[in-house]
Amino acid sequence: MSNDGLFDEFPEVSAKEWKQKIQFDLQGADYNDTLVWESPEGIKVKPFYHADDLKGESILPPSNNNWNIGQSIYAGNAKMANKKALDAIARGAESLVFTIPFKDIPIQNLLQNIDVARIPLYFDFQFLSPNYVKSLIDLTKNDRENIFLNIDIIGHLARNGNWHFNLKKDHAFLKEIVDLKCNNTLSVDVSLYQNAGANMVQQLAYAMAHANEYLNHFHNVSPSAVERVTFKVSVGSNYFFEIAKLKALRLLWSSLASEYGIKTDCHILAVPTKRNKTVYDYNVNMLRTTTECMSAILGGADTVCNMPYDAIYHKDNEFGERIARNQLLILKKESYFNDVGNVADGAYYIETLTQQLAEKALKLFKNIEVGGGFLKQLKNHTIQQKIKESAQKQQEKFNATEEVLVGTNAYQNKDNKMKDDLELYPFVKTNPIKTLLEPIIEKRLAEVLEQKRLKDE
């Protein structure tokens, strides 16, 4: 970062001189014990950072970092979802994320009067159907650049423990969808790993190993299919680390894609994590999602889709969705997060974290590939076990109040009653069905504590 001569009168201070001054001010206390802490990823965080800490070039978001405000819509009824979509656009939404549960949802009714040339559309299909996707592509054939299919059969296997049909049929259907030549077909659902408790190094490494399965499968037969992969990323509350995580994701993708001769950047759809959201003192969730969305924006996400403060226990409602959308509108229109590009550029702390996260994730990714690749380690439950171990460490910190969720495991409002307000079951659901492999289960940190409080009301 250039100083344009503003600081020429001041002598440059080396990292060594800064550290000596800090040690003097500590008056005998140990520098490392007092001021250095270690993250769950094994990164030692120092009290200050210097240009000497940087090992390479700054990792920048795309130069046209004009992020979109996303609106998530459950499309169980096409006409109702369309009405909600048009209303959301009128109130500031700039892209739509449709969850489509059934293949009999009429796509022409769902997209009626939506200007696809202006509004990017993301889809979360709860089924695998080339014919349905073809009907979508035919309907929007002039605006394919703005259609994100987010097909992720590996993510479905990881989440549910089963293929949609079976390995052979899923891959055949995926090939049919890829052959439709949509510009944005494949997706990697990294949010699953974060919401299940994976640390940031694991999230990044699993994202790359997951994507590499698609790259390796398609780079010779359908290279255009893997030129642009969408990563759905959940963003947590560790503000600077989360900024660095998204920057590291782009850096790792660039490195991996170059091995296949791919020069296009990845596309990032960012959402707040569910892991730290709470039923009690639910208004605090608005503060959490605000900082999480800020991290996503500064990290370079292409679209940010916020979560309503009451999403874990309330059905869709206009008030919660409006507040969530307005949080992003305030960040964009009043806080100017859209007008200043590359805000994190030159921040030694963030750039150093980015490098360290990328290096550690690359090492883990290589270990996964040596071990047979992501699918093999998923099938032998190595990935699931590693995530469980990380989640257990987080849970122990939460239980010991070393990781605080205000209003839940600290500063509780004893008068807060929630039993009669639950419209949705906010805890892990057990569904004892036969699966090919152990599914990766998302779980919030506060679940056990909340269940006890509900029982005691």
C-alpha positions as CSV (number, residue, x, y, z in Angstrom):
1,M,0.0,0.0,0.0
2,S,1.5,3.3,-1.1
3,N,1.9,6.1,1.5
4,D,2.4,8.8,-1.3
5,G,5.2,10.4,0.7
6,L,3.0,11.2,3.7
7,F,5.3,9.3,6.1
8,D,8.7,10.2,4.6
9,E,9.6,12.3,7.6
10,F,9.3,9.4,10.0
11,P,12.0,6.8,10.4
12,E,10.9,3.2,9.4
13,V,10.5,1.0,12.5
14,S,11.4,-2.7,12.1
15,A,9.5,-5.6,13.4
16,K,12.4,-6.3,15.8
17,E,12.2,-2.8,17.3
18,W,8.4,-3.1,17.8
19,K,8.8,-6.4,19.6
20,Q,11.6,-5.0,21.8
21,K,9.4,-2.0,22.8
22,I,6.5,-4.3,23.6
23,Q,8.7,-6.6,25.7
24,F,10.0,-3.5,27.6
25,D,6.4,-2.4,28.3
26,L,5.5,-5.9,29.6
27,Q,7.9,-5.3,32.5
28,G,9.1,-8.8,32.7
29,A,6.0,-10.7,31.6
30,D,6.5,-13.3,28.9
31,Y,5.7,-12.0,25.4
32,N,4.4,-15.3,24.1
33,D,2.4,-16.3,27.2
34,T,0.8,-12.9,27.6
35,L,0.1,-11.7,24.1
36,V,0.2,-14.6,21.6
37,W,-2.8,-16.9,21.3
38,E,-3.3,-19.9,19.1
39,S,-6.4,-20.5,16.9
40,P,-8.1,-23.8,16.4
41,E,-6.3,-24.1,13.1
42,G,-2.9,-24.0,14.9
43,I,-2.1,-20.4,13.8
44,K,-0.3,-18.4,16.4
45,V,-1.8,-14.9,16.4
46,K,0.6,-12.1,17.4
47,P,-0.2,-8.7,18.9
48,F,1.1,-6.8,15.9
49,Y,2.0,-7.5,12.3
50,H,4.6,-6.0,10.0
51,A,5.5,-5.9,6.3
52,D,8.2,-8.5,7.3
53,D,5.5,-11.0,7.9
54,L,4.3,-11.0,4.3
55,K,5.6,-13.8,2.2
56,G,4.0,-13.1,-1.2
57,E,1.7,-10.8,-3.1
58,S,-1.6,-9.5,-1.7
59,I,-4.6,-11.7,-2.4
60,L,-7.3,-9.5,-3.9
61,P,-11.0,-10.1,-4.5
62,P,-12.1,-9.6,-8.1
63,S,-11.5,-6.1,-9.4
64,N,-15.2,-5.7,-10.0
65,N,-16.1,-6.5,-6.4
66,N,-19.7,-5.4,-6.9
67,W,-21.3,-8.0,-4.5
68,N,-25.0,-8.7,-4.8
69,I,-27.6,-8.8,-2.0
70,G,-29.2,-12.2,-2.1
71,Q,-32.6,-13.3,-1.0
72,S,-33.3,-16.9,-0.1
73,I,-36.8,-18.3,-1.1
74,Y,-38.3,-21.7,-0.5
75,A,-40.2,-22.5,-3.6
76,G,-42.7,-25.2,-2.4
77,N,-45.4,-23.3,-4.3
78,A,-44.3,-21.7,-7.5
79,K,-46.8,-18.8,-7.6
80,M,-46.3,-17.9,-3.9
81,A,-42.5,-18.0,-4.3
82,N,-42.7,-15.9,-7.5
83,K,-44.8,-13.3,-5.6
84,K,-42.3,-13.2,-2.8
85,A,-39.4,-13.0,-5.3
86,L,-40.9,-10.0,-7.1
87,D,-41.5,-8.3,-3.7
88,A,-38.0,-8.9,-2.6
89,I,-36.6,-7.4,-5.8
90,A,-38.7,-4.4,-5.3
91,R,-37.4,-4.0,-1.8
92,G,-33.7,-4.3,-2.7
93,A,-32.7,-7.9,-3.4
94,E,-30.3,-8.1,-6.3
95,S,-30.1,-11.9,-6.7
96,L,-32.4,-14.8,-5.7
97,V,-31.6,-18.2,-4.2
98,F,-34.5,-20.6,-4.9
99,T,-34.8,-23.9,-2.9
100,I,-36.9,-26.2,-5.1
101,P,-38.1,-29.3,-3.2
102,F,-40.0,-31.1,-6.0
103,K,-39.5,-31.5,-9.7
104,D,-43.2,-30.8,-10.4
105,I,-42.7,-27.2,-9.4
106,P,-43.5,-25.3,-12.7
107,I,-40.4,-23.3,-13.5
108,Q,-42.2,-20.9,-15.9
109,N,-44.6,-19.9,-13.0
110,L,-41.7,-19.5,-10.6
111,L,-39.7,-17.2,-12.9
112,Q,-42.6,-15.2,-14.3
113,N,-41.8,-11.5,-14.7
114,I,-38.3,-11.9,-13.2
115,D,-35.7,-10.1,-15.3
116,V,-33.0,-12.8,-15.4
117,A,-30.8,-10.5,-17.5
118,R,-30.5,-8.3,-14.4
119,I,-31.1,-10.6,-11.5
120,P,-28.8,-13.6,-11.0
121,L,-30.6,-16.8,-10.0
122,Y,-29.1,-19.5,-7.7
123,F,-30.9,-22.8,-7.4
124,D,-30.8,-25.4,-4.7
125,F,-32.5,-28.5,-6.2
126,Q,-33.6,-31.1,-3.7
127,F,-33.6,-33.7,-6.5
128,L,-31.5,-34.6,-9.6
129,S,-33.3,-34.2,-12.9
130,P,-31.8,-33.4,-16.2
131,N,-35.2,-32.8,-17.8
132,Y,-36.1,-30.2,-15.1
133,V,-32.8,-28.4,-15.6
134,K,-33.3,-28.5,-19.4
135,S,-36.7,-26.8,-19.0
136,L,-35.0,-24.1,-16.9
137,I,-32.2,-23.6,-19.4
138,D,-34.6,-23.5,-22.3
139,L,-36.6,-20.8,-20.5
140,T,-33.6,-18.7,-19.7
141,K,-31.4,-19.5,-22.7
142,N,-30.5,-15.9,-23.5
143,D,-29.4,-15.2,-19.9
144,R,-27.4,-18.3,-19.0
145,E,-24.6,-16.3,-17.5
146,N,-26.9,-15.4,-14.6
147,I,-28.1,-18.9,-13.9
148,F,-26.3,-20.8,-11.2
149,L,-27.5,-24.5,-11.1
150,N,-25.4,-25.4,-8.1
151,I,-25.4,-29.2,-8.9
152,D,-23.4,-31.0,-6.3
153,I,-23.9,-34.7,-6.1
154,I,-20.9,-35.2,-3.8
155,G,-22.3,-32.6,-1.4
156,H,-25.6,-34.5,-1.4
157,L,-23.8,-37.7,-0.6
158,A,-21.9,-36.1,2.2
159,R,-25.0,-34.5,3.7
160,N,-27.4,-37.4,3.3
161,G,-25.2,-40.5,3.3
162,N,-26.7,-41.6,0.0
163,W,-26.6,-40.7,-3.7
164,H,-29.8,-39.3,-5.2
165,F,-30.3,-42.7,-6.9
166,N,-27.0,-44.6,-7.0
167,L,-23.4,-43.8,-8.1
168,K,-23.9,-44.8,-11.7
169,K,-27.2,-43.1,-12.3
170,D,-26.2,-39.9,-10.5
171,H,-23.0,-39.6,-12.6
172,A,-25.0,-40.2,-15.8
173,F,-27.6,-37.6,-14.9
174,L,-24.8,-35.1,-13.9
175,K,-23.2,-35.7,-17.4
176,E,-26.5,-34.9,-19.0
177,I,-26.8,-31.7,-17.1
178,V,-23.3,-30.7,-17.9
179,D,-23.9,-31.3,-21.6
180,L,-26.6,-28.6,-21.5
181,K,-23.8,-26.1,-21.5
182,C,-24.9,-23.8,-18.7
183,N,-22.0,-21.5,-17.7
184,N,-22.4,-22.2,-14.0
185,T,-23.3,-25.8,-13.4
186,L,-21.2,-27.2,-10.6
187,S,-21.1,-26.2,-7.0
188,V,-19.2,-27.2,-3.9
189,D,-21.2,-26.9,-0.6
190,V,-18.5,-25.8,1.9
191,S,-21.2,-24.6,4.3
192,L,-21.9,-28.2,5.3
193,Y,-18.4,-28.7,6.7
194,Q,-18.5,-25.3,8.6
195,N,-21.9,-25.9,10.1
196,A,-20.9,-29.4,11.2
197,G,-17.9,-28.0,13.1
198,A,-14.9,-28.2,10.8
199,N,-12.2,-25.6,11.5
200,M,-11.1,-23.2,8.7
201,V,-8.2,-25.2,7.5
202,Q,-10.4,-28.2,7.1
203,Q,-13.1,-26.2,5.4
204,L,-10.6,-24.9,2.8
205,A,-8.9,-28.3,2.3
206,Y,-12.2,-30.2,2.0
207,A,-13.5,-27.5,-0.5
208,M,-10.5,-28.0,-2.7
209,A,-10.6,-31.9,-2.4
210,H,-14.3,-31.8,-3.1
211,A,-13.8,-29.6,-6.2
212,N,-10.9,-31.7,-7.3
213,E,-13.2,-34.7,-7.7
214,Y,-15.2,-32.7,-10.3
215,L,-12.1,-31.3,-12.0
216,N,-10.5,-34.7,-12.3
217,H,-13.7,-36.2,-13.6
218,F,-14.6,-33.5,-16.2
219,H,-11.5,-31.8,-17.3
220,N,-11.0,-34.0,-20.3
221,V,-14.6,-34.9,-21.3
222,S,-16.4,-31.6,-20.6
223,P,-13.7,-28.9,-19.7
224,S,-16.2,-26.1,-19.9
225,A,-18.2,-27.6,-17.0
226,V,-15.4,-26.9,-14.5
227,E,-14.2,-23.6,-15.7
228,R,-16.4,-21.8,-13.2
229,V,-17.3,-23.6,-9.9
230,T,-19.6,-21.9,-7.3
231,F,-18.5,-22.3,-3.7
232,K,-21.3,-21.9,-1.1
233,V,-19.5,-20.8,2.0
234,S,-20.7,-20.3,5.6
235,V,-19.1,-17.4,7.4
236,G,-18.6,-17.5,11.2
237,S,-18.0,-14.8,13.8
238,N,-14.1,-14.7,13.8
239,Y,-14.1,-11.5,11.9
240,F,-10.6,-11.2,10.5
241,F,-10.1,-15.0,10.1
242,E,-13.3,-15.2,8.0
243,I,-12.1,-12.4,5.7
244,A,-8.8,-14.3,5.3
245,K,-10.7,-17.6,4.7
246,L,-12.5,-16.3,1.6
247,K,-9.3,-14.7,0.3
248,A,-7.5,-18.0,0.9
249,L,-10.2,-19.9,-0.9
250,R,-9.6,-17.8,-4.1
251,L,-5.9,-18.3,-3.8
252,L,-6.2,-22.1,-3.4
253,W,-8.7,-22.3,-6.3
254,S,-6.3,-20.3,-8.5
255,S,-3.5,-22.8,-7.7
256,L,-5.7,-25.9,-8.1
257,A,-7.4,-24.7,-11.3
258,S,-4.1,-23.8,-12.9
259,E,-3.1,-27.4,-12.7
260,Y,-6.0,-28.1,-15.1
261,G,-5.3,-25.2,-17.4
262,I,-8.3,-23.2,-16.0
263,K,-7.8,-19.5,-15.7
264,T,-11.3,-18.4,-14.6
265,D,-11.9,-17.3,-11.0
266,C,-14.3,-19.2,-8.7
267,H,-17.7,-17.8,-7.7
268,I,-18.5,-17.4,-4.0
269,L,-22.0,-17.4,-2.5
270,A,-21.6,-16.5,1.2
271,V,-24.2,-17.1,3.9
272,P,-23.9,-16.7,7.7
273,T,-23.2,-19.8,9.8
274,K,-26.0,-21.5,11.7
275,R,-23.5,-22.9,14.2
276,N,-23.5,-19.9,16.5
277,K,-27.1,-18.9,16.2
278,T,-29.4,-19.2,19.3
279,V,-33.0,-19.6,20.2
280,Y,-32.7,-17.6,23.4
281,D,-31.9,-13.9,23.2
282,Y,-32.5,-14.3,19.5
283,N,-32.0,-10.6,18.7
284,V,-28.3,-11.1,19.2
285,N,-28.4,-13.2,16.0
286,M,-28.8,-9.9,14.1
287,L,-25.4,-8.7,15.5
288,R,-23.8,-12.0,14.6
289,T,-25.1,-12.0,11.0
290,T,-24.1,-8.4,10.5
291,T,-20.4,-9.0,11.3
292,E,-20.5,-12.3,9.3
293,C,-21.9,-10.5,6.3
294,M,-19.2,-7.8,6.7
295,S,-16.5,-10.5,6.7
296,A,-18.0,-12.1,3.5
297,I,-18.1,-8.7,1.7
298,L,-14.5,-7.8,2.7
299,G,-13.3,-11.3,1.8
300,G,-14.6,-10.9,-1.7
301,A,-17.9,-12.8,-1.9
302,D,-19.8,-12.4,-5.1
303,T,-23.3,-12.7,-3.5
304,V,-24.1,-12.5,0.2
305,C,-27.4,-14.0,1.3
306,N,-28.2,-13.1,4.9
307,M,-30.1,-15.3,7.4
308,P,-33.1,-13.9,9.3
309,Y,-32.5,-13.6,13.0
310,D,-35.3,-16.1,13.8
311,A,-34.6,-18.6,10.9
312,I,-33.7,-21.5,13.2
313,Y,-37.1,-21.6,15.0
314,H,-39.6,-19.6,12.9
315,K,-41.1,-20.4,9.5
316,D,-40.5,-17.9,6.7
317,N,-41.9,-14.5,7.7
318,E,-41.9,-11.1,6.0
319,F,-40.5,-9.3,9.0
320,G,-37.5,-11.5,9.6
321,E,-36.6,-11.6,5.9
322,R,-37.0,-7.8,5.6
323,I,-34.7,-7.2,8.5
324,A,-32.1,-9.6,7.1
325,R,-32.3,-7.9,3.7
326,N,-32.1,-4.4,5.2
327,Q,-28.9,-5.3,7.1
328,L,-27.3,-5.9,3.7
329,L,-28.9,-2.7,2.3
330,I,-27.4,-0.7,5.1
331,L,-24.0,-2.1,4.6
332,K,-24.2,-1.4,0.8
333,K,-26.1,1.9,0.7
334,E,-25.3,3.6,4.0
335,S,-22.0,2.1,5.0
336,Y,-20.5,2.3,1.5
337,F,-19.2,-1.3,1.5
338,N,-19.9,-1.3,-2.2
339,D,-18.0,1.9,-3.1
340,V,-14.6,1.1,-1.7
341,G,-12.8,-1.8,-3.4
342,N,-10.3,-4.1,-1.7
343,V,-10.6,-2.6,1.7
344,A,-8.5,-5.4,3.3
345,D,-5.6,-4.8,0.8
346,G,-2.4,-4.1,2.6
347,A,-3.6,-5.2,6.1
348,Y,-0.6,-7.2,7.2
349,Y,-2.6,-9.2,9.7
350,I,-5.3,-10.3,7.2
351,E,-2.7,-11.0,4.5
352,T,-0.6,-13.1,6.8
353,L,-3.6,-15.1,8.0
354,T,-4.6,-15.7,4.4
355,Q,-1.1,-17.1,3.6
356,Q,-1.1,-19.3,6.7
357,L,-4.6,-20.6,6.1
358,A,-3.8,-21.4,2.5
359,E,-0.5,-23.1,3.3
360,K,-2.1,-25.3,6.0
361,A,-5.1,-26.1,3.8
362,L,-2.9,-27.0,0.9
363,K,-0.9,-29.4,3.1
364,L,-4.1,-31.1,4.3
365,F,-5.4,-31.2,0.7
366,K,-2.3,-33.0,-0.5
367,N,-2.7,-35.5,2.4
368,I,-6.3,-36.2,1.3
369,E,-5.1,-36.8,-2.3
370,V,-2.3,-39.1,-1.1
371,G,-5.0,-41.0,0.9
372,G,-7.0,-41.7,-2.2
373,G,-9.0,-38.4,-2.6
374,F,-12.0,-36.9,-1.0
375,L,-14.6,-39.5,-2.0
376,K,-12.5,-42.3,-0.7
377,Q,-11.9,-40.6,2.6
378,L,-15.6,-39.8,2.8
379,K,-16.6,-43.4,2.2
380,N,-14.1,-44.7,4.8
381,H,-15.4,-42.0,7.3
382,T,-12.0,-40.2,7.7
383,I,-13.6,-36.8,6.8
384,Q,-16.5,-37.3,9.2
385,Q,-14.2,-38.3,12.0
386,K,-11.9,-35.3,11.6
387,I,-14.9,-32.9,11.6
388,K,-16.3,-34.6,14.7
389,E,-13.0,-34.1,16.5
390,S,-12.9,-30.4,15.6
391,A,-16.6,-30.0,16.5
392,Q,-16.0,-31.6,19.9
393,K,-13.2,-29.2,20.7
394,Q,-15.5,-26.2,19.8
395,Q,-18.2,-27.7,22.0
396,E,-15.9,-28.1,24.9
397,K,-14.9,-24.5,24.7
398,F,-18.5,-23.4,24.5
399,N,-19.4,-25.6,27.5
400,A,-16.5,-24.1,29.5
401,T,-17.6,-20.6,28.4
402,E,-14.2,-20.1,26.7
403,E,-16.3,-19.5,23.6
404,V,-19.1,-17.2,24.5
405,L,-22.5,-16.8,22.9
406,V,-24.1,-13.8,24.7
407,G,-27.5,-14.5,26.2
408,T,-27.0,-18.3,25.9
409,N,-24.0,-19.6,27.8
410,A,-23.2,-16.2,29.4
411,Y,-25.4,-13.2,30.5
412,Q,-28.6,-15.2,30.3
413,N,-32.0,-13.5,30.6
414,K,-33.7,-15.9,33.0
415,D,-37.1,-14.4,32.1
416,N,-36.7,-15.3,28.4
417,K,-39.3,-18.0,27.6
418,M,-39.3,-19.6,24.1
419,K,-41.2,-22.9,24.4
420,D,-44.4,-21.4,22.9
421,D,-42.6,-19.5,20.1
422,L,-41.0,-22.5,18.3
423,E,-42.6,-23.0,14.9
424,L,-39.7,-25.2,13.7
425,Y,-37.7,-27.9,15.5
426,P,-34.3,-26.2,16.0
427,F,-32.3,-29.2,16.9
428,V,-30.6,-32.1,15.2
429,K,-33.2,-34.5,13.8
430,T,-32.5,-38.2,13.9
431,N,-33.8,-40.1,10.9
432,P,-32.7,-43.8,11.2
433,I,-32.5,-44.8,7.6
434,K,-30.0,-47.1,5.9
435,T,-27.2,-45.1,4.3
436,L,-24.1,-45.9,2.2
437,L,-21.9,-43.9,4.5
438,E,-22.2,-41.8,7.7
439,P,-23.7,-38.4,6.8
440,I,-22.1,-35.2,8.0
441,I,-24.5,-33.6,10.5
442,E,-24.9,-29.9,11.0
443,K,-25.3,-29.0,14.7
444,R,-25.4,-25.7,16.6
445,L,-23.2,-25.2,19.6
446,A,-26.1,-24.2,21.9
447,E,-28.5,-27.1,21.2
448,V,-28.0,-29.2,24.4
449,L,-28.1,-26.1,26.7
450,E,-31.2,-24.8,24.9
451,Q,-33.0,-28.1,25.2
452,K,-32.4,-28.1,29.0
453,R,-33.7,-24.5,29.3
454,L,-36.8,-25.4,27.3
455,K,-37.4,-28.4,29.5
456,D,-37.0,-26.3,32.6
457,E,-39.4,-23.5,31.6
